[in-house]
Amino acid sequence: MKRLTILILIVLSVSCDKNEEELVVSNFEVTTVGSGIDCNLILIDFKASDQDRIEKITNSNSLRYQAYNLDKNNFSNEGLTLNVSVRKTFDSELYVCTTLGPSHPWVTVLEAELME
């Protein structure tokens, strides 16, 4: 019985770990394009030259993304050029949005700074 308990604890601890491949983080230069009416998140555009890199992170071939965790107080204006560090948005971070506007894939912003 003791061995079975230990085995169950080992299986549970291994199954709860996040896969390191999901934690791919990369830096990009993006431009803000306003706030989306669907999820009320800031929309950012990636450069066409970065499409392959962002696609490896998000599994989406889009260049416009909803920027989860991007500070609306500092970066909500259109046309700002930012240097951002991003990763794929986890399922646990997603929330339900309205269906009023176009849907864009999400990306989670870890750090952002205004470029001058």
N, C-alpha and C positions, 0 to 999 in steps of 0.2 A: 504494500500500500504506500509506503514511504517513497519507493522508486517511482510509482505512478504519479504521485503528487509532484515530485521533482521534475519529471518529464513534462507534465502539463505546464508547470511554471516556466520551463525553458522554452517550450513551444509558444506560449503566450508572449514572452518577452521578445522573442525573435520576430514574431508576426506583427508586432506593434511598431517596429522600427520603420522610419521613412527611408525609402530607397535613395541612396546618395546621387543616383543619376538624375533624380527629379530636382535636385538642388543646384542646377546649373545656373550660375549668375554671370552676367556679362554687362559691360558698360556700352551705352549708345548715346549718340547725339540725336535728340528728338525735337519736334516742334509742337507746341500746344495748339489745338484747333477749337477750343471752347469746351463746353460741358455738354455731355450727351443727355437728351431728355429721357432716355429709357432708364438708365441706372443712376443718373445724376452724378456720374464720375467724369473727371476731366478726360478728354480724348487727346491722344498724342499720335503723331505721325512719325514713323521711322523712315529713314532714307532708303531708297530703292537698292542702294549698294549694300545695305545691311539685311536684306530680305532672307538670305540663306542662314545667317546667324540667328535672327529672331525666330525663324521657322524651326530651328533645332531646339529652341527653348520651349516654344509654345505649341508646336505641331499645327500651326496655322500659317497659311501663305498670305495673310493680310499685312498691310503696312499701317493700318489705323487700328488702335487698340484703346480699350477702356483702361485707364491708369488707376488701378486699385492702390490705395495707400499714398497717393500723391496729394500733398497738402493744398487744399483748395484756397486757403487764405493767401498763400504766396504765389501760386502758379495757375490761377484760374483765367488769366487774361489770354486772349488769342494771340498767336504769333510769337510767343516766347520760345527761345532756343535754350534747351536744357541738356545737361549731361546727367544721365540717369543710370543707375545700377538696377537691373531688373532680373526677375526670375518668373517661372511659371506660377500662376495662381493655383493654390491648392483648392480642392473641392470644398474643404471646410470653410474657406474664405468667401466663396461665392454666395450670393443671395439673390432672391427673386426680384426681377425688374419688371416694369410695366412693358407692354408691347406697343407703346405709342410711337416709337421711332425705330430707326434701323438698329440692328444688333451688331455689335462689334465684339471680337474676342477680348479677353481680359489678360492683363499682365500686372504682376505685383511690383511696385516700385519700392526698392529698399533704401535708396538714397537719391537725392536730386539736388542739383545746384544750377543756378542761373548762369548761362554763359554770356560773356560780354563781348 
